[in-house]
Every structure is written in C-alpha cells, then in structure tokens.
C-alpha cells in the first residue's frame, strides 16, 4: 500500500516518526507531508488567502518527507490535488500526542486531516495516543508509548487493503496510555463532554477590560465525560484500542455498513494483538 502520512504536531514529532517507521517496517511506501510545526486544534482549517509553501525535508526516494507551512488539511490537499500524491491508497493522520475522543474530535486537526482525505476520495485513518498517565485532559502533559498506536495503524492499513471502507468514511483509532499485555479492541461511538459554566480561567485584565482566558486546559482534574460502555472514552478507560467509524454521508445504510466494518476490524485487531508474544514489542 502507498500511504499518505500527515499529522498536526509537526514532521519532527515523535508520534509522526513512530507511525512512519512502523508503516515502512511493515513494507508500505510512505509519502509524508506534515506541518513544519505544531498545528493542534485547527480542525479542518485550510489556507485560502496566501500561498502554501512545501519543501522536501527528507530526501528518501521511496519514502520522502515534505514539510508544509500550512495546516494539516493543507498538507493533505497539497499531496492529493497535485502529482505528489499519485497512486496513494490510504491517508493516515497521526500519531497524535494525546487522545482524540468524543466531542473533542471536532476540534482535532488529526481527525480533520483524515476527514479531508475521506472527502477527497480515499479511505482514511486518524490515530491518537493517550498520555501514559491515562488521563482524559484536553491537553496532555505526560509522555507517550507509541507501541500499540503505531501497531494499530499498521493493522488498519492492512485491513483496509483486504476490505475497503465505505466511501466518504474514516476510522478514528485511539490507543490507551497504559496497557498491561496485549490490549483488546472495541468498535465504539463518539462519547460526549457534558460542559458546564465555570470552565473559563481569567487572566490579566487592563483598565480597558481586555485580557485573556484559558479554557480549563491547565486544571489538574479531567473535564467531565460520558461513561457509557459503547463510547470511545469507555474503551480507552478499560485499556482497549478504540475504533470509531465516522461517516460523512447521511444514509442509514452507510452508518450500518461502517459500524459492521469497525466491529469486524476490532475483532480481528484484538485477535492479532493477543498473538503478539508477551514481553516483545508489538
């Protein structure tokens, strides 16, 4: 498979490097086009009023890396709307530093760039890694173990090669921060954040009343979340890989077909994970 790999943490980020290395080691060709620095929280933001600059960052003839001064969506568009991304089979976005779950996915440019790939006609995967402390903050603060998120990305690429995703759909893969042995895998739906007033933290204010706010990202406690067992939040809390199918179509049959695909993929990924010998890298 030829993979277009992008992310929102920048082409030098550890998660991006781990995904690229895992895909290449599995025998896939990787065209990497990623931002030249962090672009988190931009969703499907795209650049329309200035030129977008792209430059070769790593001159690997088989698996080149390009850096882009635009958004993650710009990276996907640059690749797929030009000759750069000819013969690409699948779009992979990630691995993101921090989980992208539930309502939070609407902010996520990891998910947003995967959405762009799906809208441009390719199967797409968004891959995110919860921090090692297993928390559900909006912005993670601790380190990451990329082992199972990188492994899961490879498995999904291979499963897509075996059975195509429905058109205009994507899979949002999240890996738990701490795993004891091989993780299970669960087909999930997006959970919810029951927001309440009082989440703003007010900063400095001058005599004109101007100042700044933070949106609760610096608090020690996690924001509230739903705990229904079929949600992505619940799967990660239980130490399982979460596979959430997201459709950009509005036909009921499409939803059913996509959920069936993610259920079958989760079952197969759990079976493959259980076959990885304990004490060895995925």
N, C-alpha and C positions, 0 to 999 in steps of 0.2 A: 504494500500500500504506500502511496505517496501522501504524506501528512503535511498540511499547513499548520504550523505551531505558532501560537501567539500567546500573549498574556497581558496583564495590566501592571505588573510590578517591575517591568523593565527587562531588557535582554540579558542583563548580568545577574538577575535574581537567582537564588538557589533553587527555587521550585521550578523555574523555567529550565534551568540547566539539568535538573534531575529528570524532568519529563523528556527532554531531548535525548539525553543519554540512554534512557530506558527504551525509547522508541527505536533508536538506532541499533541498540544491542539486540533488539527483537527482530532485526532485519528489515525495518521500514526505512524508506527515504524520508528525510525531514527538511522541508523548506521552512525556515524560522524567520518570521517578520514580527518584531516586537518593538514597543516604545523604547526610546533612549533613556527613559527614567520612569519613576512611578506615576501611574495614571489611575489610581484606585477611585472607585465611587463615581465614575463618569457614565455608567450605564451604556446607552447606545449613542453617546455624544459623538458627533462627527465634525470634521473641519470643512467648511464651505467657502470661507471668505479670505483665505490665504493659501499659498502653495504648501503642500506637504512634502517635506524632504525625506528621502530614503537613501541610505548609504550602506554599502557592504561592510559588515563588522567582522565577519569571519569567512575567509575565502576557502571554504571547503567545497570542492567541486560537486560532491554528491549530496552534501547536507549544509548548504550555505546559511549564514545568519545575517539578516539585514536589520538595521536599526532605523527607527522612524520617529520624527519629531511630532507626530500627531497622536491621536487617541488609539486605543486598541481596535475600535471599529475601522479607523483609517487604515490600520495595518492589514486587516482582512480585505478591505476594499482595494487597496493598492495591489495586493497579491492576486486576487481573483478577477479583478477587472482589467488586468494587464497580462502580458505574456509571461510574467514572472511565475504565476501560479498555474501554468498549463499542466494538465494531467493530474491535478490534485484530486485525491479520492475522499478525503475527510478533513474536517477542521477540528483541531484540538486547542482549547484555550486553557492555559494554566501552566504549572500548578500554582494556584493562588495561595498566598500566605494568609491563611485564615479561612474558616468555613464560609460558604455562601448558602444560607438556608432560609427557607420560608420567605416571608415578605422582604427580607434583606436582599434577595436576588434581584429585585427591581432596581436597586442602586448599583449592583455589581457590574463592572465592565468586563470581568471574566465571563460572566453569563452574557452580557451584552454583545461581546465579540463573537461568541458562539451563536447567538441569535442571528447576527449578521451573516455568518456562514450558512445557516439554515435558509435564510431569506434569499441568499444568492444561489441556492440550489444544491447544497452539499449536506450530507449528514454531519452533525456537529456534536462535540462533547465539551462541556465545561468541567474542569477538575479543580477541586479546592481541598485544602488540608487544614483541619482544625489544629490549633496550637497544642503542644504537648501537655499542657496543664488541663486539657479537657473542658475549658470554659466556653461560654457562649456570649462573650462580649461582642460589641460591634466592631471593635478594633483590638486584635490580639496583641499580647505583649511578650509572650514567651517563645521558645524555639519550636522547631518543627522536625518531624521524622517523615521523610518523603517516601519511605519504602513502599507502603501499601497504596498510596495515592498514585505513584508512578506505575506500580504494577497494575492497578485497576485501570488506568488509562490505556495501557497496552492491551489488556483483556477486552476492553470495549472496542478498541480499533479492530481487533481480530474478530470479534463477534459481529461487528458491522460488515466486515468483509464476507462473513458467512450468511448473514441475513440482514438485508438493508433496513434502515429506519424508514418509517413512513415519510413522505415528502413534508418539508417545512416543519420538522421537529428536531429536538435535540435532547440529550441526556445530561442532566446536572449530577455529576458524581462528587460526593463528599466523603472524605476518609476521616475516621475518628482520630483524636490526638494521641490516645494511648491504647495499644492493643496487646492483649495477653495471648500469644499464639496467633493462629490464623483467624482473621475476622470473618463473620458471616456477611451476607449481603442481603439487602431488602429493597424491594420496589416500594417507593414512597410517594406521597403527595407533599406539596409545599405546606409547611406549617404557618402559623400566624404570630405576630407580635401584638399583644393587647396593649397598645400605647396608652399612656395617661399623661395628664398635665403634670408639670413639675420636672420634666426631663432636661430643661434648659439650665445651663450653668452660665451665669452672667459674669462677664469680665469687666475690664476697666471702662468707665464711663466719664467723659469730659463734661465741661459746663454746657455743652450743646446737647447733651443726652446721647451722644454717639458712643458706641463701644462694640464689643464683640460677644458672641455666645458660643459655647460648645454644647453639643447635643448628647450629653451623658456618656461620651466615649471614654472619659477619664475616671469614671466611677469604678470602685472595686467590685460592686455587685453586678451580676449579669442582668441585662434587661429582661422583662418577663417574656415568656414564650409559651405556646401551647404544648401540651404533653400527650396529645392523642397518639396511640401506638402506631398509626399508619403514616405519621408525618416524618419528614426528614430529621427534625430535631430529635425525635424519639429514637430513630435508628442510630444516630451518632451517639446519643447518651448511652445506648446499650452496647456501644463498641462495635457497631456494624457499619459496613460500607452502605451509603445511601445512594440509590439510583432513582432520580426523579425525572420522569418524562415530561417535557414541556412542548406543547403544540402551539403553532402559530396559525392554526386553522380552527374553524368553529363547527366542524361537522362531528356529531356524536360518534360516528363510526371511527373517525380518526383518533379520538380520545381512547376508545376501546382498544384499537389496534396498537396504539403506543403503549398503553398500560400492559397489554399482553406481552409486548416486546420486552419491556423493562422487567416484568416478572420472570420471564424465561432467562433473561440476561443475569438477573440477580441470583437465580438458582444455579446457573452454570458457573458464575464467578465464585459463589460460595463453595461449590464442589471443587473448583480449581484451587482455591485458597487452602482448603483442607488437605489437598495433596502436596502442598509445599512442606518439606520436612521441617520440623521444629528446630530452631537454633540456626537456620540458614536464612539468607536474605531472600526476599520474595523475588 
